[in-house]
């Protein structure tokens, strides 16, 4: 793990909350409109989570996701600030090109089935699944919002590097291994394909 890092990944606040709670160990991503013709790329193997409300709608979350959204809104900092507290390392990146895999991921993320289908079919049919481990700072770091962070993009550079030496894993090593095994089973190709 890097000793300090300034790269942050924008994700819905409800998803950040699910990751922070240990319920979810996967990020499903297609890409933002500012990411060009090539779409989303995994530019960094580890990064801070940047919770956002951008495009977030309760209707496209599963029931548990809506609960995480309520919790995230209760913890939202004052307007004009962003709260950085969670750090992510990527264990594996899987490209999902078989739509039949999507229902097997139900319960392993907080999006609704219709949202995942819509993301999968947007522009061309595929999704990235980032299998991740999540860490947490004891206290959030509050940073000022910046126009530089705005828009539909996945990656942003924070105004400064934040140190990682006080991070604590959200899940134990055993719990994390169990999550990864469950995700890998769900993401494996169906028999005969």
Buried (B, 14 or more C-beta within 10 A) or exposed (E): EBEEBBBBBBBBBBBBBBBBBBBBBBBBBBBBEEBEEEBBBBEBBBBBBBBBEBEBEEEBBBEBBBBBBEBBEEBEBEEEEBBBBBBBBBBEBBEBEBBEBBEBBEEBBBBBEEBBBEBBEEEEEBBBBBBBBBBBBEEBBEBEEEEEBEEEBBBBEBEEBBEBEEBEBBBEEEEBEEBBEBBBEBBEEEEEE
